[in-house]
Amino acid sequence: MCKLVDYPLLVFAATFLLLWLSTWMGATVCRRLCKPAENMQGDFGIILGAVLTLAGLIIGFSFSMAINRYEQRKNVESAEANALSTEFVRADLLPAADAVRVRALLRDYFEQRLLFYTIRDDRLLQQCNARTVQLQAALWSAVVAPAAASMQPAAALVASGMNEVLDAQGYVQAAWWNRIPAAAWFLMVVIALCCQVLVGYGLRTVMANRVLLNVLPLMMSVSFFLIADIDSPRRGVIRVQPENLLSIAELMQAP
């Protein structure tokens, strides 16, 4: 389930097939095994309406969860851009040689952070993360040595800013890992399947309602696709773009 939801189009295809088969099974197999009595149509309608309402609520809550996680990823990207630009300016507080070194490392680090938001290949992502860890160690060493040597408030301010830069990357990574749980996806799909079986079971004639057999599975599959797309940080159509990082690109190239 965790791997499947990383590919929204596969989520759409798989859920549509499962939901359509569930509807057809309810309309054929279940009706043959236990044909509903005429005096039970009212009670069945109440149950069907309640189950569909429950499915709608769960899908709505899941969509809200995906939107909140998307907004969180946007917010931490903005915070990381602010931390990087602030630290780049604060490098002037260091001795000239140390400032040149810190800024050169920040430029390399900035390029890796831009790659993090655009890479989709897992192998390239691992390489990017490994390079990021190396640069983080180099950046911290570059500001700790001058701060320890001078013991001046200005050097301590630069070290504090570098700490914010490194923390920002951790917050971004945590936001990218924060996804809708697999258990929530499983429950959503199970409830949707039950709904489709009941919908098919409630159809009076299957041949006359071929279109109706496709409408609700299609709509639910589109909903699942949208949730998976927003919740997928890398392979979705709706992704967080590093707009704030790009806005400071000119500053990061300054001497």
C-alpha positions, 0 to 999 in steps of 0.5 A: 500500500505504501509503495502504491500510493506513491503513484497516483495514477496507479491508485486511480486505476487500481481503485477504479477496477476494485470498486467497479468489480465490487459494484458488479458483484453486488449487482449480480452475485449478491442479488442472486444469493439473497434477493431483497424483498420489496418491503425492505427497500426503505430500510435498505435505502437508509442503510445505504445512505448512512454508509455512503455518508460515512464513506464521504466523511472519511474521504473528506477527512483524508483529503483534509489530511493531505492538504494539511501535509501539503501546506506543511511542506510549503511552510518548511520550504519557506522557512529553509529559504529564510534560514539560508538567506539569513546565514549567507548574509551573516557570513560577513560577520566572520573573518574574510577567509572564513566568510569566503569558505562559508559562502562557498559551502552555502552555495553548494548546499543551496544547490543540493537543497534545490535538487531535493525538491525536484528529484524523483529518482530514488537513487539520485535522491540517496546521492543528494541526501549523502552529499547534503550530510557531507556539506552539513558537517563541513558547514558546521565545522566552518563556523564552529572553529571561528566562533571558538577561536574569537569568542565574539557575539558576532561569531556566535550569531553566525553559529546560531544561524547555521544551526537554524539552517541545519535544523530547517533541513530536518524539518523539511525531511520530516514533512516529506515523511509525514504521509497519510498512514497506510492503515487510513488508506486501507480503511478508506478502501474497505469502506468504499468497497462495502459501499459499492457492493451495497450500491450494486445490490440495490440496483433493480436491473443490472443491464438497464443501469450499466452507466450507474455501475460506473459513475460512483466507482469513477468518482471515488477513484478520482477522489483517491487519485486526488488524495494520493497526488497531493499526499505524494511529495515527489511523484504527484502532479501537485507538488511543492515547488521551491519557489522561495529557494529560487527567489534567493538564487541571485543572493546566493550567487553574490560574491 
